[in-house]
Amino acid sequence: MTGDRDVTGSGDESAEATDEEAPADDALADDAIADDTDAFRRYLRAKRTVDDRALDRRLVGILRERLADRAAASAGPLRVLEVGAGIGTMVARLIDREVLPPGETRYVAVDRDAEALAGVGPYLREWATDREGPVSVETADGDALVVETDARTVRVEPVAADAVAYAGERPGEWDALIGMALLDVLDLDGLDALLDALGPGGTYYFPITFDGGTRFRPAHPDDRAIERLYHRHMDEKPDGDSRAGGAALSRLREADGSTLLAVAGSDWVVRPADGETGYPADEAFFVRHILDTVEQAVGEVIAVGGDGSLSAADLDAWLSERRRRVDAAELVYLTHQLDLLGRVDGDA
């Protein structure tokens, strides 16, 4: 999300990443979760602290080492392609964690949602203002932005386009490919085009890939039915898959011409802060947004027949109780996700 508009284990970090469109009369085809652009951008900001905790540090370390080695062996700027980039939280994170090596990086941020991409500049400037240490964000030609720290110059180029088509038109061009919260809304047949965009020895990184777990605590009698219908909604959407992590893992292990180097869990755990009166940062808004997404998705499944296990009244009662728990800073939200990292075979 998404990232997916379902905000599946990702929900997204981005708008939908491909241009596949379902028939207009398919009741499960589209979500309205991002119809309010400001609310969706706030959700993406709020999600950053959740993702920061979830990302596997070992895989981040491997990515850092591989990018440093690639930059050292390259005559020009490091070339990074992010697909499903949303408002730019990943590039800020990669700078903060010093994953992008010192020197110059060309960072192309692709997303099919032009409104989400329009938030890249505002987000990066807000991040720069709040960040410790020297950093500047300047407008370059077109929509490009140049982010400079004491050791790094990163040219960020937002591009509104279909991710697979964009990658397919640029085979072998990139040193690294990043797709956060992407594979649960991507037809995995598109993986070949994405990996082909990497040059020999290039690195792919697909963090926060949803893999079939949505939990809320304290437990409620209707939790299992809610989860089942929520996941069914994901599965019935074009290219959706509530078990995307496992499917992508199998696909990448078997892919010719590339090697899966590492995989790890990256579960979301959102809970009230210990010793505090509420959730960290803006995470109460994040959880409310998740509940809104569940309401819409499960409501649509019930409207087209459901499975008889849950009525619209049951859903309303469940939501009322869950929202009350959020307001009281009592609700815990968990999802199961995977981070996947590998390389395209061949010499750099």
C-alpha positions, 0 to 999 in steps of 0.5 A: 500500500501500500502499499495497498489502499487496504493498508495491508501489512503495509498498507502501503507505504505508497499508492497502488504500484501498478496500473491494473484496473478492475471492472467498475462494477466489481464491489471489491475493486477499489478502496476509498481510503486515500480519497482524502489526500491530506489524511492519507499523507498524514497516515504515511507520516504516522506510519514511519515510526511503526516501520522504523521499529519493524524493519529488520536491522540485520537486513538494513546492515546488509543493504548498507554494506552492499551499497557502500561496496557498489558506490566504491566500485562505481565511477558515477553516482549510485543509482537507486530506484524506489517503486511505490515511494509514497511521500518519500519516507524511505529516502529520508530513512536511508539518509538518517541511518546512513544506508546511502553511502557518502558521495552522490546518489541519484534516487528515483522515486516512482509511484502511480499516485501523483498526489502522494508524490506531490507530498515528497517535497513537503515531507522532506523539508519537514524532515530536514527542519526536524532532523539533527545535524546539517541538512538542506533540501533544495529544488532542482530542475523539474520536480527534482530535489537535492538533499545535502548533508555533511557527507551525502548529496542525494538527488531525489526525482519523483516520477508518477508512473506505473512501476513495472512499466517504468522499470521495464523501460530501463533494463540494467540501469540501477544499482539498487531497487527498493519496494516497501510494502509493495509485493502484496499489491503487485502481480508477482509476474511483474517481479521479473521486470523489476529485477531486470532493471538492476545491473549485474550485482545490483541489490533488491530490497522488499521490506514490509511485505504483508504475510497473512496476520492481522491481530488486535489485543485485547481479544474480541470474540469476532476477531477471527471472523474480521481477520478472515473477511479482511484477508478475503478482501485483499485476495479478491482485489486485482493482484492482491494477496494476503500471503504475499510474503510467503509467495514472494519468498518462494518466487525469489528463491526460484528466480533465475539470474538472482540470489535471495541473500536474506529474509527476516520478519518485520512485524508491526507492533503498535501499542501504547507507550510504556509509562505514558498516557498514549501511543508514541508519536502520531500512532493513535491516528495510524491505528484509527486509519487501520480501523477505517480500512478494516471497516471499509474492506470487511463491510464490502465483503459483507455487502456482497454476501460475506460468509455468514459468520459476521453481520453488518451489526457485528462489524459495527459493534466490533469497530465501536469497541476497538475505537473505544480502546484506541481512545483509552490507549488500550488497543494493541495492533499487530501484523506479520510481515517479511523483509526480503533482500537479494542480488542480481547475479553477475559482476558489478 
